[in-house]
């Protein structure tokens, strides 16, 4: 029992230092996590920008095709 009481003071100071170290590690972990989310957000923005460009080109192609088909139908009906 006396051995446990002797170590009690050492354990408290150890716990304080360990808790400070743990707090720092947790802060660093959250910082790394935020940086990872920032990289992911940037990658998603770039990916969506590429997809938007493809959709714009598809819409233009469909519009040109529709105008061509309508023009052909009108031209065939007139002649």
Buried (B, 14 or more C-beta within 10 A) or exposed (E): EEEEEEEEEEEEEEEEEEEEEEEEEEEEEEEEEEEEEEEEEEEEEEEEEEEEEEEEEEEEEEEEEEEEEEEEEEEEEEE
